[in-house]
């Protein structure tokens, strides 16, 4: 899912779901490809999650989630 609201003014929510326990990493990159925030990093049980961004300067960002072999 895309972060919401999108576009955002200072705060957005990133929602994700895992169908089985997994090591999950959710990272925010800036327009130059630099890692600027790690929203999640570690083992989680199956379920739905939401993490909020805050403190990021206005701009264009890419959010990447990896869980096992899955990447989006």
VEXDREN-2710 file (C-alpha; in Angstrom, 1 decimal):
% VEXDREN-2710
k/r/px/py/pz
1/UNK/0.0/0.0/0.0
2/UNK/1.0/3.6/-0.6
3/UNK/1.6/5.8/2.4
4/UNK/-1.5/7.8/3.3
5/UNK/-2.3/10.5/3.1
6/UNK/-0.3/10.9/-0.2
7/UNK/0.9/13.6/-0.7
8/UNK/1.5/14.3/3.0
9/UNK/2.5/17.3/5.0
10/UNK/4.8/16.1/7.7
11/UNK/3.0/12.9/8.7
12/UNK/2.0/9.8/6.9
13/UNK/1.1/6.2/7.8
14/UNK/2.6/3.2/6.1
15/UNK/0.5/0.1/6.4
16/UNK/1.7/-3.5/5.7
17/UNK/0.6/-7.0/6.4
18/UNK/2.5/-10.3/6.7
19/UNK/0.7/-13.6/6.3
20/UNK/3.3/-15.6/8.4
21/UNK/5.9/-14.7/11.0
22/UNK/8.8/-13.0/9.2
23/UNK/11.7/-10.6/9.6
24/UNK/10.4/-7.3/8.3
25/UNK/12.3/-4.3/7.2
26/UNK/10.5/-1.1/6.2
27/UNK/12.9/1.7/5.0
28/UNK/12.4/5.2/3.7
29/UNK/14.7/6.5/1.0
30/UNK/15.0/10.1/-0.3
31/UNK/15.0/11.1/-4.0
32/UNK/18.8/10.5/-4.2
33/UNK/18.4/6.9/-2.9
34/UNK/19.8/7.6/0.6
35/UNK/18.3/5.7/3.5
36/UNK/16.7/8.4/5.7
37/UNK/14.6/6.4/8.1
38/UNK/14.0/2.8/9.2
39/UNK/10.3/2.3/10.2
40/UNK/10.5/-1.4/11.1
41/UNK/13.4/-3.8/11.4
42/UNK/12.9/-7.2/13.0
43/UNK/10.8/-10.3/13.6
44/UNK/7.0/-9.8/13.6
45/UNK/4.2/-12.3/13.9
46/UNK/1.6/-12.6/11.2
47/UNK/-0.8/-9.6/11.2
48/UNK/-1.4/-6.1/10.1
49/UNK/0.8/-3.2/11.1
50/UNK/1.0/0.6/10.7
51/UNK/4.0/2.8/11.2
52/UNK/4.0/6.6/11.0
53/UNK/6.6/8.8/9.5
54/UNK/7.4/12.1/11.3
55/UNK/10.3/14.5/11.3
56/UNK/11.0/14.0/7.6
57/UNK/11.6/17.2/5.6
58/UNK/9.2/17.9/2.8
59/UNK/10.1/16.1/-0.4
60/UNK/9.8/12.9/-2.5
61/UNK/10.4/9.6/-0.7
62/UNK/10.3/5.9/-1.6
63/UNK/9.3/3.3/1.0
64/UNK/10.6/-0.2/0.6
65/UNK/9.4/-3.2/2.6
66/UNK/11.2/-6.6/2.6
67/UNK/10.0/-9.7/4.4
68/UNK/11.9/-12.9/3.6
69/UNK/12.0/-13.2/-0.2
70/UNK/9.3/-10.6/-0.7
71/UNK/10.1/-7.0/-1.6
72/UNK/7.9/-4.2/-2.5
END
